[in-house]
Amino acid sequence: MEALISLYEWAFSNLIWINMLLALALVFFERRNPTSTWLWLMVLLFLPGIGFILYLFIGQDMSKKKMFKLKSEEDDCFDILIADQEKNLTTREFLKRNPEYKIYDDIVKLNLMSSKSVYTVDNDVELLFSGEDKFTSLLNCIENAKRYIHMEYYIFHSDQIGSKVLDALTRKAEEGVEVKLLIDGMGGREMSRKALERLKLAGGNAAFFFPPFIPIVNVRINYRNHRKICIIDGEVAFMGGFNIGDEYLGISRKFGYWRDTHLKLRGSVISSLQWQFFLDWRFATGKELTGCQSYVGAEINEEKVGVQIVSSGPDSKWPSIKDGYLKMIANAEKKLYMETPYFIPDDSIFEVLRIAGLSGLDVRIMIPNKPDHPFVYWAGLSYIGDLLEAGVRFYTYERGFLHSKVMIMDDLVSSVGTANLDIRSFKLNFEINAFIYDSEINKALTDRFIGDLQNCHEITIEEYNKRSRMIKMKESVSRLLSPIL
């Protein structure tokens, strides 16, 4: 006991030197964005001791080495595939069958090189805008599964709809269907362990991505698996914004109606989703999967909807989804419509949006009026003023909570997925988006966006400039914290 007291007294008396060593380590050993580095130096300066504890839980990068080691092994496997795809995209036969390809070929090539995202054109895409449609379709497909169900979600609640989905998975496992369920360690911290045990006893498999050190409590908010994927028999797949929980059905008192966008996919694009699931499952469980080819469905070989699946995260060499967003904004000639629950653009996104607005493009961004994370909400509002002056139009969704992550460019290119327009999605979370090249899907998303405007309030520059001092203070403090929100 005396030794512990002595150690405590020594640490307290030398706190300033310990803090300086930590600050030096932060500067020289963590290759960070300078803005983020300065913010953490301020935290260490003003909160000695406590600041270091916060850094351990929020800021440090201990797991990146493992991620990058696995990623480099995966990338080597893709080199031949990427070379073949590049060659196929330039053949006269392909260009003849896909005359519109030249309009967006640079976006396809960017995603191909940045994220190893194979471009497939034989896909069916169904848009799901409500929780009821998403869960009805998902449960029906689970019920009809014959070989396997691979599912990963950021949030999976043990509430009414969560129990319904888990019961369906358990029944299929009892029937001999292979079930693999991957849940993020933070988003699934309230998940019933007893229910998961029932799934395992039935023959299913369940794992957590970065599970908590202490049950239920997970203080590590970085490196969360924000992806929402479900693949069934290699024939149908789901991805998009909806997690698993009652609030996504619009029955939450806090949020009310839940506005989101999800995709139901068929075609060769499923192979890309399946591959991403394998990588995430391997990272979470440490188990290699053999015979992966047996999980991939047959190609349809029909010219339908062109799709690329783009993944990004802390293990990515490039911020692939952000780069895709930047390319869409830069290439736009007529319109850019965006829906995002969190709007905290980094400098590159902010500048390209400002230029798009000043260039006279029809740029409209929709955000929720009901914040689920106050600091993120106030930080987002702080960026709006300069963009309003540049001609960008902002709307707040008033009907309920807007959780949709959609970008619509001109008449052909769209993106739907899990990535928000914020720094956390670009750098700290594992995300996945579908880049869709199709006029009909683009029109359907555009029509829905225009319909959503009927439930929106437009923020004018006059209204924005009349903000109270209290709101401005909240915005200033939140914006200062935006690199780590």
VOKOL-800990 format. One record per residue (C-alpha): x, y, z. Coordinates in pm, whole numbers, plus 50000, padded with zeros to 5 digits. Layout:
BEGIN
XYZ;...
This chain:
BEGIN
500005000050000;502825023850090;504495016449758;501305025849570;501025058349767;504655066449691;504125059049322;501035081349319;502905109849490;505815106549246;503495106548944;501575136649072;504705156749146;506155148948804;502905152348611;504105181748405;507155162148280;505105131048210;502645152448015;505495167547812;506795132747723;503315122347615;502985153647403;506335146647233;505285110847165;502055123747010;503945147446779;506765124246668;505205089646666;501625096346550;501475108346189;498265128446228;496535157446063;498125188746218;494725202146327;493985170046517;497485169946669;497095205646798;493725197246946;495145167547138;498095188547256;495605213547400;493715185347573;496965172547726;497945207847831;494675217947996;493745183648133;497035167748247;496585131248337;492915130948241;493825141747888;496085111447845;493295088047958;490965104347704;493605099947435;493945062847512;490225057447462;489495081947180;492645091246992;495325064446986;496035041746691;497265009446855;495234986446631;496265001746299;499374980246255;497324948446260;494784963646023;497384974945772;499224941545780;496014923345687;495124949745429;498454946645246;497974908945218;494504914245070;495644940844823;498234917344673;495424893444578;493614920644384;496414932544153;495684907943871;491914913143901;492284951043882;494554948843578;492014926743399;489154950143484;491064980643355;491624962543025;487974951442995;486614986543057;488414999942748;487394973242496;485334984042197;482674957842277;482164970742633;481995007242524;479474998242252;477214980942506;477625009342757;477585042242560;477055063642873;480155049443044;482415077242911;480405102543117;481505087543448;484485065443355;486895085943568;484755079943880;484745042343809;488515042243759;489085062544077;487085037544283;488785008544108;492295020844190;491565036144531;489385008844682;489894979044449;486194983044368;485194960644077;482644976043841;479764952643755;476854960043521;474514930043566;472744941443883;469194947144003;468854975344257;465744980744471;465495011944687;464045008545038;463085041045210;461205029145521;462055005845807;458874986245747;459854978945384;463434970445481;462604946345765;459694929945582;461944922345285;464904912145504;462884887945718;461284872845409;464694866645250;466044851845575;463054828445591;463794816145237;467544811145292;468834776945188;472634777745230;473914807045433;473174840845593;476064864845654;475084896045846;476984925246002;475524956246169;476794985646367;473734986146597;471684955446687;469184960846969;467494933747174;464094949947128;461014938546938;462414939146584;465894928946702;464454898146875;462404890146565;465484890846341;467574870746588;464814844746631;464644841246252;468424836046235;468244810246514;465514790646335;467554789646015;470614778046208;468534749646354;467574740145998;471254736845908;471694770145730;475114785845795;474584817646001;477324842646075;476384874246268;478924902146324;478014931346551;480094961746641;481334961046999;479994995547079;476784995746874;475904961147005;476844966947370;473194963347476;472714931247277;471344902347483;474154877147537;471564850547625;469904855047286;473274851547113;473954819847312;470694805447179;471884812946827;475214795646896;473554765447056;471424762546741;474604760246534;475004796746438;478064818846482;478254853446638;481164877246696;481804912946807;483994937846623;486344953846879;484404940647181;484534959647513;487084951147780;484274953048035;480834938547946;478254964847836;480784993547877;482835002647569;484725035247591;486655031047266;484705052147019;487225050346733;487495022646473;483825013246488;482414990246221;479655012746085;478784989145798;475334973445754;475474942845530;473394911345490;474114885345221;471844855445169;472834825344956;474874847544723;471614856744553;470384887444740;472054913244962;471084943345171;473164974045257;472575010345351;471615031645648;469195010745855;470524992746163;468504967046360;466214982746620;462694995346686;463655031846631;464325023646264;460645015046231;459785050646335;458255041446671;460775058946894;459405087147112;462725105347088;463125104646709;459645097746573;459485089846202;462795075446078;463835085645725;466575063845578;467745047745254;468675011245205;469444989244904;468344954444809;470794940744552;471024911544312;473794904044063;477584902244054;477874931544294;477094906844574;480584891944533;482124924944647;479874926344953;480644890045033;484374896545014;484084926145251;482124905145499;484854878345489;487524904345566;485554919045857;484754884445995;488404874245975;489524905546155;486944901046434;487414863646487;490984857546373;489714828246166;490564823645801;487714813445573;488444786145321;486464778445009;485284814544975;484444809144609;481564786144705;479754815744863;479714836644545;476624835744324;476764830843948;477054861143720;473864871743544;475734885143239;472994909443143;473384946843098;471364961543384;472544985543658;476214994443700;477404993344062;480684995744254;480994987044623;483485010844787;484805004045136;487005025845351;488305026945704;491385031045923;492965001745737;492605018545396;495545034745223;493225061145075;489985076645210;488155059744922;484555069644995;485535105645061;487535105944737;484465092744556;482345120344707;484935146544606;485015133344250;481215133944222;481065169844349;483895181144122;482395164043814;478845176843862;477575199243581;473955205343687;472975193244032;474215178644358;471665166744612;472835152644946;471185137945254;473315132545563;472555130745935;475975145146027;477605173545837;481175180245953;483155184545630;486935184845633;488745212245440;488695193545107;484935186445113;484175221545236;486205238044960;484805217044676;481255223844796;482025261044816;483385260644461;480365240944336;478035266644491;479945296244351;479945279344008;476155281443995;475405244544041;472145234444208;473665222444536;471245212244811;472125195545140;469525180745376;470295175145746;468075165146040;466435190646267;466455165246553;470055159446666;470965126146825;474485138746906;474305175647013;478015184046968;477975169346616;474795188746537;476175222346655;479505216446482;477625209846157;475675242246184;478915261446223;479965252145867;476745262945701;477175300945698;480045303445448;478435277645220;475115296245224;476945327345107;478505306444826;475065296244700;474725261744862;471185255844992;470565238445326;467385222245457;466465207645794;464225176945786;461255183546017;459105152145998;461355130546218;465005119946211;466925119645881;469515091645878;469855087345500;473345089045349;472765097344982;474575117844718;473005124044376;475035138444088;473385150943767;471305123743596;473415092243613;475595088343923;474415082444281;475885069644606;474015052044887;475635036945193;476785041445550;479245070545524;478165104545655;479635137545538;481845139845844;485445134545949;484625103646157;483205085245856;486145095645638;488945085745879;487875066746189;484985043346103;484755013145875;482205023245610;480745009545288;478915026945001;477425016444670;478245039344378;475415034344129;475575043743760;472025043543630;469545070343517;466445053043661;467955048644008;469235084443994;465735096843906;464085076244181;466505090344440;466015125444302;462225122244317;462455110444677;464765139544764;462295164444611;459515147144805;461525150145128;461805187645069;458065189945141;458925180345501;461865204345527;462615239645637;465115258745426;467795277445619;468225311845464;471265334045508;469075359945681;467815334345931;471295320445986;472735354846063;470095360346334;471395331646551;471555339146921;474855343547104;474255311047290;473885291646964;477035308046824;478945298247140;477765262047113;478815261646748;482275275946824;483035250647098;481685221446892;483615232046582;486835232646783;486175196246875;485095185946521;488365167146434;487585141346704;483755141146699;
